[in-house]
Amino acid sequence: MASSTPPAHPSSLPGHAEGAEVVDIEGQRPQVDEIGGVVYRQITGTRSVRGLRMTLLVPRTPGRKPAIVYVPGGGFTSADHQKFLEMRMALAQAGFVVAAAEYRVVPDVFPAPLADGKAAIRYLRAHAGDFGIDPTRIGVLGDSAGGWLSQMLAMTGDTAEFDHGDWLDHASDVQSAASLYGISDLRNIGEGFGDSIRAVHASPAVTEALLVHGVAFDTFPGAPIASDPGKALAASPMGHLSGRKPPLLLMHGSGDKLVSPVQSKQIYEALRERGAKVDYVLVCDAGHGDGRWFQPAVIDRVVDWFRRTLGGPIDGNAASRDGDAVT
């Protein structure tokens, strides 16, 4: 910021001229570099090879930095990874390397998005030296369907079942996770809503059904999400409650009419019963991805969460993490 107190003898400054305004700039906000078009995984098909991209924000700060992978929402049908700039820039200015990653969506089926998210994490660990990352401190953040993926990445860190592709000599677990109005159980996204919304989620054309069962084609007429509850649960964070979990922040709006707040409530209660470190913030009257989610009160809370759970930059010789980061 600009200081309100000018230098004691401004006329002695090089370049000073009579009538010039003299200001003294203070502050610790780092310069942030954007590195776009990074291909972190290639998906090879019968007739094509598709590169999955990420965009990194890298603060110019000394020492090894914790990293956060941002996985965007999009109803399981899009993954526009360069959105939510306000949140990503705030995290970068707080000293985190932020990697926004696209991932496969419908018509690709589960576990494609999860496999891609894990590949993004492994890529960052494999290239930690290129971006000044501490590979032992990686978090994940997602909103809506991205919140589902953030939760899935947090809940499946103790298994290699979904690790496919490159950099398999690196782990894909995360040390902290945050989910904004995310989905914890694909079987009851409309829980607590009226009959018309519940009817949508009973349709074989709704996106969670397409994610789990695929689109109707040839002899397959499509299937509603409830047609195979076991398969739907296996594709849900609520299906992976056992084992040790990283710290998890859940935020949901009480006015959400697209993804029921029950989604965050149920996994919060389930994890708390198991003694996991989980925080739940219910934002009064907030809708699904509305303007409240772009305000400093929300952004600062998320930044503070990652500061507390991942810590800050450390020098190259440091043997331990800052704060209460989980190892």
N, C-alpha and C positions, 0 to 999 in steps of 0.2 A: 504494500500500500504506500501511498505518498505521505511523508511525514509533514505534520503541520508546523514543524519548527525548522526554519531554513538554517543553513550553515551560519556560524557566527560571523564569518567574513566572506560573504558570497562574492564580493568584488575581486577576491584573490584567486577565484577558480579559473582554470584555463578555459577560454572561450566566453567568459562573462562579458556581457554588454549592458549598458545602462538601459533599464526598462525590461530586461529579460526576467522571466519568472524562474525562480530557482526552487527545485524540489529535491527531496532526499528520499529515495526509494528503499523501503524495508520489506522484509518478508522472506519466507523459506519455500515458496512454491517452486518445484523443480520444472525444468524444461522437459517436455514429453515428446518423444519421437514416435511417429506412426509408421509401421512397417506392414504394408498391405500385400495381398495376393500371395500369401505363403501357402503352398500346397503341403498339407500335413499328412494326407493319405490319398492313394489312388485306388479307385474301385474298378477292377477289370471285368468287363462283361463280354458277351459273345461277339459283339460288333463294335464295342467302344471302350475307351478308358476314361473315366471321369475323375478329375481331381477335386478333392474337398479342400476348401480354403479357410484360412484364418487371417484375421487382422490383429496385429499386436500394437499395444501402446506401451512404450518402454521409457520410464522416467530416467533422466540423467542424474542418478544418485550413486554415491560410492557403495561398494560392498555388494554382496549377493542379496537378491531381493526375492521375497515370496511372490508367487504368481497365482493368478486367478483366471480360470477358464470361464468365459461367459457363453452360455448356450441359450439362444433366443427361443421365445415362444412363437407359435404360429399354428396352433390347432392341429399339430401333427401333419400339416400339409405344406408348410413353408418354414424356412430357417434363415431369415434375413439377419445375418450375424452382425451387420454394421449399425443396428439400431441401438437404442438406449445409451446414446453417447453421453448423456448427463451422468449416469451412474459409472460408466466405464472411465470417463475422464476424471471423476472425483477419486476413484480408486487409484488411478495412475498418479495423480497429484499427491496422493497419500503415500506413494512409494511402492505400489504394487505393479508388477508387470501384468498387463491384462490382455488375454488372448481371446478374442471373440471368434467362435468357430461355428461354421455351418455343419450340418449333418444330414443324413438321408431321412426323408419323410415319405409319407404315403404317395405313391403306391408301394414303396418298399415296406417290408413288414418287420416287426420286432424279431430279433434283437438288433436290427441294423442301426437305429439311432444310438443305442447304448454302446455298440461296438465302435462306432465313430467317436463318441465322446471319450471312450477309453484310449482310442488311438491318438486323439489330440493331447491327452495328458502324457502319454508315453513319448510323443514327439517333443513336447516341452522338456521332459527330463533328458531325452537324448541330445537336445540342442541347448541345454541349460547354459553352457559356456558362451554360446553365441549371443544370448540376450541378458546375461547377468543374473540368471535365476538360481535360487537355492532349490535344488531338486527335492529336498526333503520337506518343503513347505509349499504345497500346491492346494488351492481351494477351487471350488466350483460355485457358480451363481447362475440361476435360471429363473425365468418368469413364465407362468402358465405351463404350456407343454414343455418349455425349457426348465420349469420348476420340477416337473415330473422327471426329466432327464437328470437334473442336478441331484434329486433325491436318489434316483437309481444308481448314479455313480457313487454316491456316499454309501448306499446300502450294500453294494456288491464289491466293495474293495478287497474283501477277503477271499475272493474266488477268481480264478483265471478263466472261467467258463466263457466269458464274453470278450476275451482278448483275442482279436483277430487282426491280421495285417502285419505291419512293420514294427520295428523297435520292440520286439517281444522280450528282449533282455532287460527291459525297463518296466517297473511296476506302474499300474494304472490306478492305484488307490489315491484318495484325496485326504487331506488333513483337516479340512473344514468345508462346510457347504451351506448355502443359503438358497431358499426357495421362496419366491414371491408368487402368491396365489397359484400354487402348483397343485398337481394331481398326485394323490398317494394311492388311489385304488381305482383302476379303470372300470370296475364293476358298478360303482355308485357315484359317478360324477355329478348326477342330478339329485343327489340325496337332499331331501328337505324342500325341493322345489315343487311346483304344481304339476298336475297331470300332463299338461301339454309339453312341458320340458322333459319330463320323465319319458314320454312317448318318443321324443327325439332320440334319447339315449338307448331306447329299446330297438331302434331301427338298425338293420344290417348295413345301412349307408352312413351311419354316424362315424366320425373319424377314428374313435378309439376301436370300433369294430373292424375298420379297415386296417388299422395298425396291427391288430392281433391276428385277424383271419384272412386279410387280403381282400381285393376287390372281386366282385362277381365277374366271372369270365368262363366261357366255354360251358363245361358241365357243372361248374360251381355257382350256385345262385346267390352266394353271399351268406353271412351268418351274423346274428346279433351278438353283442359282447357276452350276453348271459348264456349263450349256447354251450360254452365250455368254460365254466367258472374257474377251474383249475388253471387253464392256460392263461386266462385273463389275470389271475392273481400272480402267476409267475412273471408276468410282464409289468407288475406293479410294485412300487416300493413296499407296500404292506405285505408282500409275499416274501420279503427278505429281512425279517426283523431279527433273526438270530445272529449271534456273533457280536464282536466289538465294532462300534460305529464311531465315526469322527463327530465332532461337535456340529450340530445342525441348527440353523436359524430358519424358522417358518414365519412368514408374514402373509396375512390374508385380509381382504376387505369384508366387513360385515354386510356391505351392500352388493357383493358380487352376485350377479344373476346368470353367469355363464359357467363358472366352476364353483360349486358349493363350498362355503367355508368349512363344511364338515370334512372336506378333504385334508385340510391342515390340522383340524382338531383331532381327527382319529389317529393320525400317525404321531402327533404330539403325545397323546395319552398313552399310546402303545409303547413308545420309546421311553417315556418317563417311568412307566411301570417296570421297565427293564433296567433302569438306572443309567440310561444314556444321558449325555450332556445335550439337552435340546431346549431352545427358547422359542416361545410362540408369542407373536405380536398380532393382535387383532386391530385393524385400522378402522375406526368408526366410519360407517357409511361409504367407505371406498368401494368403487365398482371395479370391474375387471380391466386392469390396465388403464384406468382413467388418470386425470391430471394429478391426483394426490400422490401417485407413485413417483412423480418426477420432482417432488418438493424436497428441500433440504432436510426436513425432519425424517423422511424415509431414507434418503441417500446417506445422510450422516450416520444413521443407525446401522446400516449395512457396512459402511466403511469401518465404524467402530467395532463391529462384530469380527471382521476379518483382522483388524489390528490386534484384538484380544486373543484370537485363536491361532493366528499365524505369526504374529509379531512383526517386527520391522526389518530393515536391512541389517546384515551383519557383515563384518569384515572377513577376509579370506581365511584368517587363522582362528576364527571363533569356533568353539567346540559345542556351544549350546545355543538354544534359541532364546529370543526375547519373550517376555511376558509369559502367558500360560499356554503357549502353543503345544499341541499334542504331538508326541513323537510316534 
